[in-house]
């Protein structure tokens, strides 16, 4: 087997429970972003743009959509005879069958895969962040410092630092201390969960900690390497980076794409974001429709008004409908005369005619106030909303609903409607 200098291991098994009904049936990295993309397209595109052609994608939770999306890696030019992209689900071994219990445990279970390429370096990535980064520049930094481990870190406001894993460095960028979500942080450099390991160091640490329950990079592997006085360095990154882990941050990151000069440009020629978008007809925009500051996916038909929205492919927006400040994922049908404000509607939903979303006062969600907030209406995929109902803010709906589910035709703000058999 031809030796590879650096291979990437992309952790894409996360459920992303803070995205509520959006991730009830799909892993977070497979959630749509920016109309035609999925979140995992960003780290995968970074790999191919950085010259890394061997990527192991570790899946676990609801992997079907992710597996189908990645396929054999053609959109990212990762359909290689040697290397390329490989999906690595947990599998049954002769002695015991086990799920991945932590980020490092997942990597440990795929030692054989990594051994195949006998790499000099292994890049560990997370599948659920939106950013552009040249990992080759980070690798050069790793080599220059003769580092054993290099951790990508970005400066965060000091008042927010206690939410992150913090690295403390000396004048040369060498890490002297780690603080996991410290109440009194000693630095504002937050770990981004992107690591380059020299392969022998990673291998030794994974084997040494293989029996650690829920073995994790931030909590176990990095401190272990630090204690063994390996050379750990922080690589400071100052570009755009978004963790779209909550509905609010997910909605905001999408909305930033339609700014007149977006902070995050999806269309740079020299750093393309690739995706598996299928072959679709062009959009159809009727003569009566009004569209401003929006992204409209291929194969969509717009007969109404769209203001400040991200619209996926194959969406139909009926006559007289007004959609504002919303994310509408692919294959959604919005009936005539609807008024939709600040909503996230997942794939393949059907919204009846004359439905109003996002009315009323901004009261907290009763069931999961920490998840369904930001004044949003969140509708899980394949849901059906009957004609003429009104739905308030901070609400969540999943499943095929009927008139009887809406007392007096209304789902009040802060309520949750999850049909039997659906996952909240």
C-alpha positions, -999 to +999 in steps of 0.1 A: +000+000+000+014+034-009+023+054+022+004+086+029+020+116+046-013+127+063-047+111+065-078+127+080-103+111+104-136+129+103-159+124+133-194+125+120-213+103+144-230+131+164-267+133+171-267+170+176-295+168+201-295+206+206-310+209+170-341+192+183-365+177+156-340+187+129-317+158+139-344+133+150-339+112+119-305+124+106-270+129+120-260+165+125-233+166+099-259+156+073-282+185+081-287+209+052-268+242+052-269+272+029-295+257+005-277+230-014-250+220+010-248+197+041-227+206+071-202+178+064-194+193+029-172+220+047-146+198+064-146+174+034-140+203+010-113+216+033-096+183+030-095+181-008-086+218-010-057+212+014-044+183-007-056+155+017-070+127-004-075+100+022-104+106+046-121+082+070-156+093+080-167+078+113-205+075+114-227+062+141-261+080+147-286+077+118-259+073+092-280+065+062-284+100+047-247+108+054-236+076+037-258+082+007-246+118+005-209+109+006-213+078-016-179+070-031-168+107-028-171+118-064-181+154-057-150+160-036-128+141-061-123+115-033-132+085-055-096+072-055-081+038-060-057+044-032-071+064-003-102+084-011-132+086+013-142+056+034-172+054+056-163+038+090-194+027+110-190+008+142-189-029+133-191-062+151-158-077+161-155-114+169-153-108+207-178-080+213-199-056+194-196-020+206-207+014+197-182+042+196-183+056+232-162+087+228-143+106+201-110+089+208-126+055+213-141+058+177-106+065+164-091+036+184-116+012+169-102+021+135-065+016+142-064-010+114-077+015+088-050+040+098-023+013+099-031+005+062-017+039+052+011+040+077+008+078+077+033+102+092+005+124+106-032+120+114-056+150+112-086+146+135-117+167+125-152+172+136-180+169+111-202+197+123-185+230+119-188+256+092-154+270+082-126+271+056-091+261+067-060+250+049-048+220+069-016+220+049-005+253+065-013+238+099+008+207+090+037+230+081+034+247+115+034+212+131+066+202+113+084+235+120+079+231+157+088+194+157+054+190+175+039+157+186+004+173+187-008+205+172-042+219+183-061+244+162-072+272+186-090+304+180-093+335+202-127+340+218-139+369+239-126+365+275-161+365+289-170+335+268-138+316+274-153+295+302-176+277+277-146+262+259-116+240+263-089+266+268-052+262+259-025+283+277+007+288+257+042+303+262+057+328+238+065+302+212+030+288+209+039+257+230+010+246+252+018+248+289-016+241+303-052+230+295-083+241+311-116+223+303-144+249+306-126+268+334-145+292+357-115+315+357-098+311+323-061+319+320-062+325+283-088+332+256-075+306+231-102+280+226-096+246+212-115+240+179-114+202+182-090+200+152-058+181+159-027+170+140-009+141+157+023+125+147+011+090+141+033+071+166+022+095+194-015+091+186-012+054+183+006+050+216-020+072+234-050+054+219-036+020+229-027+032+264-061+046+271-082+020+252-100+009+284-109+044+295-147+046+294-160+072+269-124+080+258-123+115+244-096+137+229-102+168+250-107+150+283-083+121+280-059+119+250-046+155+251-040+155+289-023+121+286+001+134+259+007+166+279+016+145+310+040+125+290+057+158+282+051+154+244+055+186+225+021+202+222+015+234+202-014+257+195-020+267+159-039+300+160-067+304+135-084+337+129-108+330+100-146+324+100-156+294+121-191+286+133-203+258+155-239+254+144-248+234+174-280+252+184-310+262+164-302+299+170-266+296+158-277+274+129-303+299+118-279+328+122-251+311+102-275+305+073-289+340+075-253+355+073-249+339+039-274+364+024-257+395+037-248+418+009-211+411+015-213+378+034-186+372+060-185+336+048-183+334+010-195+301-005-184+310-040-147+317-039-131+302-070-099+292-052-115+275-022-146+257-036-172+240-014-182+208-031-214+189-026-234+160-040-263+180-053-279+157-079-290+168-113-319+192-111-338+215-134-333+253-130-356+274-107-389+287-119-398+321-107-433+332-117-441+367-130-461+376-098-434+365-074-411+388-054-377+377-042-352+397-022-319+388-005-324+351-007-307+319-020-330+298-041-321+262-049-323+245-082-356+229-092-376+252-069-408+270-080-417+303-065-451+319-070-453+340-039-429+363-020-396+354-005-376+378+017-343+370+034-345+333+031-324+302+023-345+280+001-333+245-008-338+226-040-371+213-053-392+236-030-426+249-041-439+282-027-475+288-035-493+319-048-499+347-023-475+330+002-451+353+020-419+337+035-395+358+056-363+352+075-367+314+071-347+283+062-367+260+039-350+227+031-353+207+000-386+193-014-408+213+009-442+224-004-457+256+010-494+261+001-511+292-013-516+322+010-493+311+038-474+336+059-442+322+073-419+341+096-386+330+111-391+293+107-369+263+100-387+237+079-368+205+074-368+183+042-400+170+025-426+188+047-460+198+034-475+230+046-512+234+038-528+266+024-533+297+045-511+285+073-494+312+095-461+303+112-444+325+138-472+345+153-479+356+188-456+364+217-421+351+223-428+329+253-403+301+262-410+265+250-426+245+278-410+212+270-374+221+260-369+258+266-331+256+260-336+240+225-367+256+210-359+293+216-347+323+196-384+330+185-382+302+159-407+277+146-390+244+139-406+217+119-391+182+115-388+164+082-417+147+065-441+167+087-475+177+074-494+209+086-531+211+077-547+241+060-555+272+079-538+267+112-517+292+131-485+283+149-467+305+175-430+312+182-406+288+201-426+258+188-416+224+175-437+201+153-429+166+140-451+142+122-482+142+101-506+165+120-543+171+114-568+198+123-576+180+156-541+186+168-547+223+169-572+235+195-593+263+178-569+260+149-539+273+169-506+259+183-498+285+209-462+299+213-440+277+234-460+245+226-445+213+211-465+189+189-447+156+184-469+128+169-468+093+183-438+074+168-419+106+161-388+115+181-388+148+200 
